[in-house]
Amino acid sequence: MTRSSAPEHAERINVAMELLKEYNSPAKAAAEVAVRFGVSRSQAHRYVRKAGAMTEKMVVPGHKIPFTIKLSQDLIGTLREYTVSTGRTLSEVVTQALESFLRGIHGRG
């Protein structure tokens, strides 16, 4: 069985949270999660347990796809040093930088 993606995981937790509120029964909620998503009962119970411990819904991240660009060797070296020193992934760092940049240019309207 393959592992669910981050968006799938968040969606399943959110649905489990809704079902817990609707049924007021972890067993019934887990049974419905298992049917809706085609997962085992034990996996469905894990989703329901996580949902029960949360106070608000999870943000469902967008699906990620590969995106290739050319950058200078110096910039790539600096990025790699930064990721090692912070323990973050290159994708996380570049995503944050691009989102910050785009917020800045859209805010100048």
C-alpha positions in Angstrom: 0.0 0.0 0.0 1.4 3.4 -0.9 1.7 6.3 1.5 -0.8 9.1 1.1 0.4 12.5 -0.2 0.4 15.5 2.1 -2.8 16.9 0.5 -4.5 13.5 0.8 -3.5 13.2 4.4 -4.8 16.6 5.3 -8.1 16.0 3.5 -8.6 12.6 5.3 -7.9 14.2 8.7 -10.4 17.0 7.9 -13.1 14.6 6.8 -12.4 12.5 9.9 -12.9 15.6 12.0 -16.3 16.4 10.3 -17.4 12.8 10.7 -16.5 12.8 14.4 -18.7 15.8 14.9 -21.5 14.3 12.9 -21.5 10.8 14.4 -20.1 11.6 17.9 -18.6 8.2 17.7 -15.0 7.4 16.8 -15.9 3.9 15.7 -18.6 5.1 13.3 -16.4 7.9 12.0 -13.5 5.4 11.4 -15.8 3.0 9.6 -17.0 5.8 7.3 -13.4 7.1 6.7 -12.4 3.5 5.7 -15.2 3.3 3.2 -14.7 6.7 1.7 -11.0 6.5 1.2 -10.5 2.8 0.8 -8.1 2.5 3.7 -7.9 -0.2 6.4 -9.9 0.2 9.6 -6.7 0.6 11.6 -5.6 3.4 9.3 -9.0 5.0 9.5 -8.8 4.9 13.3 -5.4 6.6 13.1 -6.9 9.4 11.0 -9.8 9.7 13.5 -7.5 9.8 16.5 -5.5 12.6 14.9 -8.6 14.5 14.0 -9.9 14.1 17.6 -6.8 15.8 18.9 -7.1 18.8 16.7 -9.0 22.0 17.3 -9.2 23.2 13.7 -9.0 21.8 10.2 -5.6 21.2 8.6 -4.6 23.4 5.7 -4.6 21.3 2.5 -1.4 22.0 0.7 -1.3 22.2 -3.1 0.2 19.3 -5.1 3.9 19.8 -5.8 5.4 19.2 -9.2 9.0 19.4 -10.4 10.1 22.8 -11.8 13.6 23.1 -13.4 15.4 26.5 -13.7 19.0 27.6 -14.3 20.7 29.5 -11.5 24.3 30.6 -11.0 26.6 28.2 -9.2 27.3 30.8 -6.6 23.6 31.2 -5.8 23.1 27.4 -5.7 26.0 27.0 -3.4 24.7 29.7 -1.0 21.2 28.1 -1.1 22.7 24.7 -0.2 24.8 26.1 2.6 21.7 27.8 4.0 19.6 24.6 3.8 22.2 22.6 5.6 22.6 25.3 8.4 18.8 25.6 8.9 17.8 22.0 8.4 15.2 23.0 5.8 14.8 21.6 2.4 15.7 23.5 -0.8 12.0 23.3 -1.8 10.9 24.9 1.5 13.5 27.7 1.2 12.7 28.5 -2.5 9.0 28.3 -1.9 9.1 30.7 1.0 11.3 33.1 -1.0 9.1 33.1 -4.1 5.9 33.5 -2.0 7.4 36.4 -0.2 8.6 38.0 -3.5 5.1 37.5 -5.1 3.3 39.0 -2.1 5.6 42.0 -2.3 4.9 42.7 -6.0 1.2 42.1 -5.7 1.0 44.4 -2.7 2.3 47.3 -4.8 -0.7 47.7 -6.9 
